[in-house]
Amino acid sequence: MNTRALKQFPKTHLALMVFFSLLSFSLLGQKQEGSNTRNLFLEAGYNQAEIDKKVEKAYSDLFEGPNRIYFEVGDSMGYVSDIKNDDVRTEGVSYGMMVAVQLDKKEVFDRIWRWSKKYLQHQKGPRKGYFAWSFNPEKMRINSPGSASDGEFYFVTTLLLASNRWGNDTGIDYYAEARNILDAMWEKDGAANVHNIINVEHKQISFVPEGDGYNWTDPSYHVPAFYEIWAEYANDGHEQFYRDCADTSRVFLHRACHPVTGLNSDYTEFSGEPHPTRWMKPGFRYDSWRVPMNIAMDYMWYGKDKEWQEDYAQRFQNFLRSEGIDSFKDQYNLDGSKPDWILPAGNYPPKLRHSLGLISTAATASLININNNQNSMDFVHKLWDEKLEPYEDGYFDPYYDGLMYLFSLMHLSGKYQIITPAQK
């Protein structure tokens, strides 16, 4: 509006314009009241059509393309496979369900759930209601009947979100299926060495709910936001316990993440101290990549630990910057030094790489960090420029790299969110 027009504009209208302009400016870079997402790609200058296209391509690559990890079975089932390890894992199928419910892919969600229930879920015995964590899809047999606790954690959460999005009268009663898992979990009392998924004494998720694995944990399994979903929508009488678990996980992450680098060990005691195993030396490795993404999710969805989470995000991204934003590696000792033991991936030789999976989840920390450090957009732009393709040495992992990449694109585009019944 030019000066001449301003002179003729009613003062009350001008005052309103100034007020709303100031309000809009104050909200720039902030999530809107009542929202649990931000579109950081949009804030970084990319247009919505480009953003939608990038997410759609990543989904198509993983679920429909020639290098897909999703395979349909018959008329009504399907599964997600860790193709480099030639198996189906509860981690993967439950991640596939999370992708499907967030992107409103009901048929894909239903197919994966039907397959998982038929082939992975125990219908009787001490493990009833739990899932075998690894299955051979070629030989059609279970590799390992025990559970990895994060699988059940994701199954319950995705089913509750599906109930909110699609209701329970379209062929699958999602709420009943979620409650079936939860009710079975609460029936486990240690008989036959099978326990609750959550270590009830410590209020922390266990590495596995059997044997000694019940007595330690994996930091990447700590997703406080999921407990909040359970408390809100499970309605199973354990609401306060779930909220306590969410708060306990937040405090646990303070202890598990290094005070300088922000790095955490793949496996830890409930105290946060590294837990060595016969197959894994302590260190920041593949499982640990998920921690910044989980913390960013909790920050955006519930914001109950903002001060520490903002400090964490800055420490974590600053460490990776110090290593070179285009060259940081995917495994470290917690102090940031080079590890003397490298965890191999599948049948590939052990090697440190600048891995897409970690690039992706590191970028999600910008959802936390951007308010205090505009330089955090460098990770957003870096992720935007990345592609899911083979590395120079031929290594290619559309399963783990691919899922971390897709999850992170969803987070940064505002497409990974709390789904409430009102959003049906």
PEMOFEN-V707384 format. One record per residue. N is the residue number from 0. RES is the residue in three letters. PSI is psi in degrees with one decimal (* if undefined). BURIAL is b if it has 9 or more other ideal C-beta (glycine too) atoms within 8 Angstrom, else e. Layout:
N,RES,PSI,BURIAL ; N,RES,PSI,BURIAL
This chain:
0,MET,130.4,e ; 1,ASN,173.2,e ; 2,THR,-38.7,e ; 3,ARG,-43.8,e ; 4,ALA,-37.1,e ; 5,LEU,-38.7,b ; 6,LYS,-29.7,e ; 7,GLN,-4.8,e ; 8,PHE,133.2,b ; 9,PRO,138.1,e ; 10,LYS,-35.8,e ; 11,THR,-38.8,e ; 12,HIS,-39.3,e ; 13,LEU,-41.0,b ; 14,ALA,-40.6,e ; 15,LEU,-40.0,e ; 16,MET,-43.0,e ; 17,VAL,-43.9,e ; 18,PHE,-48.8,e ; 19,PHE,-29.2,e ; 20,SER,-43.5,e ; 21,LEU,-39.5,e ; 22,LEU,-44.5,e ; 23,SER,-39.9,e ; 24,PHE,-40.3,e ; 25,SER,-24.3,e ; 26,LEU,-5.5,e ; 27,LEU,124.8,e ; 28,GLY,0.5,e ; 29,GLN,151.2,e ; 30,LYS,148.7,e ; 31,GLN,152.8,e ; 32,GLU,129.0,e ; 33,GLY,-10.4,e ; 34,SER,150.7,e ; 35,ASN,20.1,e ; 36,THR,163.2,b ; 37,ARG,148.3,b ; 38,ASN,85.6,b ; 39,LEU,-28.0,b ; 40,PHE,-41.7,b ; 41,LEU,-43.1,b ; 42,GLU,-27.8,b ; 43,ALA,-4.9,b ; 44,GLY,-0.2,e ; 45,TYR,147.2,e ; 46,ASN,160.1,e ; 47,GLN,-35.9,e ; 48,ALA,-40.3,e ; 49,GLU,-40.2,e ; 50,ILE,-48.3,b ; 51,ASP,-41.4,b ; 52,LYS,-38.9,e ; 53,LYS,-43.7,b ; 54,VAL,-43.1,b ; 55,GLU,-38.1,e ; 56,LYS,-43.1,e ; 57,ALA,-42.8,b ; 58,TYR,-46.9,b ; 59,SER,-41.3,b ; 60,ASP,-41.6,b ; 61,LEU,-29.8,b ; 62,PHE,-13.5,b ; 63,GLU,-21.3,e ; 64,GLY,-179.0,e ; 65,PRO,-23.3,e ; 66,ASN,29.2,e ; 67,ARG,157.0,b ; 68,ILE,-2.3,b ; 69,TYR,131.6,b ; 70,PHE,127.3,b ; 71,GLU,146.9,e ; 72,VAL,115.0,e ; 73,GLY,-150.7,e ; 74,ASP,-12.3,e ; 75,SER,3.9,e ; 76,MET,165.1,b ; 77,GLY,164.0,b ; 78,TYR,162.7,b ; 79,VAL,133.2,b ; 80,SER,137.1,b ; 81,ASP,86.6,b ; 82,ILE,-25.0,e ; 83,LYS,-21.9,b ; 84,ASN,4.1,e ; 85,ASP,39.3,e ; 86,ASP,168.7,b ; 87,VAL,130.5,b ; 88,ARG,148.3,b ; 89,THR,-31.9,b ; 90,GLU,-51.4,b ; 91,GLY,-45.7,b ; 92,VAL,-36.9,b ; 93,SER,-33.3,b ; 94,TYR,-41.8,b ; 95,GLY,-38.9,b ; 96,MET,-37.0,b ; 97,MET,-43.6,b ; 98,VAL,-46.8,b ; 99,ALA,-43.0,b ; 100,VAL,-36.4,b ; 101,GLN,-37.8,b ; 102,LEU,8.9,b ; 103,ASP,45.9,e ; 104,LYS,76.9,b ; 105,LYS,-42.7,b ; 106,GLU,-42.3,e ; 107,VAL,-45.6,b ; 108,PHE,-50.2,b ; 109,ASP,-40.0,b ; 110,ARG,-46.4,b ; 111,ILE,-42.0,b ; 112,TRP,-45.0,b ; 113,ARG,-42.1,b ; 114,TRP,-45.0,b ; 115,SER,-41.3,b ; 116,LYS,-40.5,b ; 117,LYS,-43.4,e ; 118,TYR,-20.6,b ; 119,LEU,-32.6,b ; 120,GLN,129.2,b ; 121,HIS,129.6,b ; 122,GLN,-4.8,e ; 123,LYS,171.6,e ; 124,GLY,-175.9,e ; 125,PRO,-27.8,e ; 126,ARG,10.4,b ; 127,LYS,130.9,b ; 128,GLY,-22.6,b ; 129,TYR,175.2,b ; 130,PHE,141.6,b ; 131,ALA,128.3,b ; 132,TRP,-20.2,b ; 133,SER,135.2,b ; 134,PHE,139.8,b ; 135,ASN,109.5,b ; 136,PRO,-18.2,b ; 137,GLU,-45.0,e ; 138,LYS,-5.5,e ; 139,MET,53.9,e ; 140,ARG,155.3,e ; 141,ILE,130.7,b ; 142,ASN,-40.0,e ; 143,SER,119.5,e ; 144,PRO,-18.6,e ; 145,GLY,168.8,b ; 146,SER,146.8,b ; 147,ALA,121.5,b ; 148,SER,-26.7,b ; 149,ASP,-27.7,b ; 150,GLY,-51.7,b ; 151,GLU,-37.3,b ; 152,PHE,-45.0,b ; 153,TYR,-39.6,b ; 154,PHE,-51.2,b ; 155,VAL,-46.9,b ; 156,THR,-44.8,b ; 157,THR,-37.2,b ; 158,LEU,-39.3,b ; 159,LEU,-40.6,b ; 160,LEU,-37.4,b ; 161,ALA,-39.7,b ; 162,SER,-41.2,b ; 163,ASN,-38.3,b ; 164,ARG,-45.3,b ; 165,TRP,-4.9,b ; 166,GLY,-174.0,e ; 167,ASN,19.4,b ; 168,ASP,31.8,e ; 169,THR,24.7,e ; 170,GLY,-32.7,e ; 171,ILE,131.0,b ; 172,ASP,89.1,e ; 173,TYR,-40.9,b ; 174,TYR,-44.8,b ; 175,ALA,-37.6,e ; 176,GLU,-39.1,b ; 177,ALA,-45.2,b ; 178,ARG,-34.0,b ; 179,ASN,-42.2,b ; 180,ILE,-46.8,b ; 181,LEU,-45.2,b ; 182,ASP,-39.4,b ; 183,ALA,-39.1,b ; 184,MET,-43.5,b ; 185,TRP,-15.6,b ; 186,GLU,-17.3,e ; 187,LYS,122.8,b ; 188,ASP,17.6,e ; 189,GLY,-7.0,e ; 190,ALA,137.8,e ; 191,ALA,23.1,e ; 192,ASN,22.2,e ; 193,VAL,130.7,b ; 194,HIS,177.3,b ; 195,ASN,147.9,b ; 196,ILE,-36.0,b ; 197,ILE,130.7,b ; 198,ASN,108.0,b ; 199,VAL,-36.3,e ; 200,GLU,-44.5,e ; 201,HIS,-10.7,e ; 202,LYS,41.4,b ; 203,GLN,145.8,b ; 204,ILE,139.0,b ; 205,SER,160.9,b ; 206,PHE,-51.1,b ; 207,VAL,150.9,b ; 208,PRO,29.8,b ; 209,GLU,145.9,b ; 210,GLY,-145.3,e ; 211,ASP,-21.5,e ; 212,GLY,-14.3,b ; 213,TYR,-15.8,b ; 214,ASN,12.0,e ; 215,TRP,-178.5,b ; 216,THR,176.3,b ; 217,ASP,116.5,b ; 218,PRO,-29.6,b ; 219,SER,-10.1,b ; 220,TYR,-10.0,b ; 221,HIS,98.5,b ; 222,VAL,86.0,b ; 223,PRO,-34.3,b ; 224,ALA,-31.5,b ; 225,PHE,-38.4,b ; 226,TYR,-37.6,b ; 227,GLU,-38.0,b ; 228,ILE,-44.5,b ; 229,TRP,-45.3,b ; 230,ALA,-33.4,b ; 231,GLU,-37.4,e ; 232,TYR,-13.2,b ; 233,ALA,-36.5,b ; 234,ASN,46.1,e ; 235,ASP,11.8,b ; 236,GLY,1.0,e ; 237,HIS,26.9,b ; 238,GLU,-47.2,b ; 239,GLN,-37.2,e ; 240,PHE,-43.4,e ; 241,TYR,-40.1,b ; 242,ARG,-37.7,b ; 243,ASP,-39.6,b ; 244,CYS,-38.9,b ; 245,ALA,-46.6,b ; 246,ASP,-37.6,b ; 247,THR,-40.8,b ; 248,SER,-38.8,b ; 249,ARG,-44.6,b ; 250,VAL,-39.6,e ; 251,PHE,-44.0,b ; 252,LEU,-30.8,b ; 253,HIS,-42.2,b ; 254,ARG,-31.7,b ; 255,ALA,-25.4,b ; 256,CYS,131.4,b ; 257,HIS,138.0,b ; 258,PRO,-17.5,e ; 259,VAL,-52.8,e ; 260,THR,-23.7,b ; 261,GLY,-0.9,b ; 262,LEU,150.4,b ; 263,ASN,158.9,b ; 264,SER,149.7,b ; 265,ASP,-45.1,b ; 266,TYR,142.1,b ; 267,THR,165.4,b ; 268,GLU,169.9,b ; 269,PHE,-17.7,b ; 270,SER,-15.0,e ; 271,GLY,-11.2,b ; 272,GLU,145.1,e ; 273,PRO,143.7,b ; 274,HIS,109.5,b ; 275,PRO,148.3,e ; 276,THR,172.2,e ; 277,ARG,-17.7,e ; 278,TRP,-2.5,e ; 279,MET,126.3,b ; 280,LYS,147.3,e ; 281,PRO,144.0,b ; 282,GLY,167.5,b ; 283,PHE,109.5,b ; 284,ARG,-153.2,b ; 285,TYR,-48.5,b ; 286,ASP,-38.1,b ; 287,SER,-22.6,b ; 288,TRP,-27.9,b ; 289,ARG,-16.6,b ; 290,VAL,-49.2,b ; 291,PRO,-35.0,b ; 292,MET,-42.0,b ; 293,ASN,-39.9,b ; 294,ILE,-41.0,b ; 295,ALA,-40.6,b ; 296,MET,-46.0,b ; 297,ASP,-38.0,b ; 298,TYR,-45.7,b ; 299,MET,-41.5,b ; 300,TRP,-40.0,b ; 301,TYR,-28.1,b ; 302,GLY,37.1,e ; 303,LYS,-1.5,b ; 304,ASP,43.3,b ; 305,LYS,-44.1,e ; 306,GLU,-50.0,e ; 307,TRP,-41.4,b ; 308,GLN,-37.4,b ; 309,GLU,-39.7,b ; 310,ASP,-42.7,e ; 311,TYR,-49.5,b ; 312,ALA,-40.0,b ; 313,GLN,-43.3,b ; 314,ARG,-45.5,b ; 315,PHE,-49.8,b ; 316,GLN,-36.0,b ; 317,ASN,-37.6,e ; 318,PHE,-47.4,b ; 319,LEU,-36.6,b ; 320,ARG,-39.6,b ; 321,SER,-24.4,e ; 322,GLU,-11.0,b ; 323,GLY,114.1,e ; 324,ILE,-22.0,b ; 325,ASP,9.4,e ; 326,SER,-1.5,e ; 327,PHE,150.2,e ; 328,LYS,174.7,b ; 329,ASP,-0.8,b ; 330,GLN,139.8,b ; 331,TYR,158.0,b ; 332,ASN,159.6,b ; 333,LEU,-26.4,b ; 334,ASP,2.4,e ; 335,GLY,-1.1,b ; 336,SER,163.5,e ; 337,LYS,133.2,e ; 338,PRO,148.2,b ; 339,ASP,-4.1,e ; 340,TRP,130.2,e ; 341,ILE,127.5,e ; 342,LEU,122.1,b ; 343,PRO,161.3,b ; 344,ALA,115.4,b ; 345,GLY,-135.9,e ; 346,ASN,9.5,e ; 347,TYR,148.2,b ; 348,PRO,146.4,e ; 349,PRO,130.3,e ; 350,LYS,138.9,b ; 351,LEU,134.0,e ; 352,ARG,162.5,b ; 353,HIS,84.3,e ; 354,SER,140.1,b ; 355,LEU,-36.8,b ; 356,GLY,-44.8,b ; 357,LEU,-38.1,b ; 358,ILE,-42.8,b ; 359,SER,-53.5,b ; 360,THR,-30.3,b ; 361,ALA,-33.8,b ; 362,ALA,-31.4,b ; 363,THR,-24.3,b ; 364,ALA,-18.1,b ; 365,SER,-23.5,b ; 366,LEU,-28.8,b ; 367,ILE,-43.9,b ; 368,ASN,-21.9,b ; 369,ILE,-29.7,b ; 370,ASN,-31.4,e ; 371,ASN,-9.2,e ; 372,ASN,95.5,b ; 373,GLN,-22.1,e ; 374,ASN,-13.8,e ; 375,SER,-15.0,b ; 376,MET,-16.8,b ; 377,ASP,-35.4,b ; 378,PHE,-33.3,b ; 379,VAL,-46.9,b ; 380,HIS,-37.1,b ; 381,LYS,-46.0,b ; 382,LEU,-40.2,b ; 383,TRP,-36.7,b ; 384,ASP,-8.8,e ; 385,GLU,159.1,b ; 386,LYS,148.2,e ; 387,LEU,97.1,b ; 388,GLU,165.2,e ; 389,PRO,147.4,e ; 390,TYR,172.5,e ; 391,GLU,-31.3,e ; 392,ASP,4.5,e ; 393,GLY,-10.6,e ; 394,TYR,135.9,b ; 395,PHE,124.0,e ; 396,ASP,80.3,b ; 397,PRO,-15.6,b ; 398,TYR,-70.2,b ; 399,TYR,-52.2,b ; 400,ASP,-45.5,b ; 401,GLY,-44.0,b ; 402,LEU,-39.1,b ; 403,MET,-38.1,b ; 404,TYR,-48.6,b ; 405,LEU,-46.0,b ; 406,PHE,-44.3,b ; 407,SER,-39.0,b ; 408,LEU,-40.4,b ; 409,MET,-44.0,b ; 410,HIS,-47.3,b ; 411,LEU,-15.5,b ; 412,SER,3.5,b ; 413,GLY,17.8,b ; 414,LYS,9.1,b ; 415,TYR,106.9,b ; 416,GLN,166.6,b ; 417,ILE,128.1,e ; 418,ILE,115.4,b ; 419,THR,161.4,e ; 420,PRO,-28.6,e ; 421,ALA,-14.3,e ; 422,GLN,4.5,e ; 423,LYS,*,e
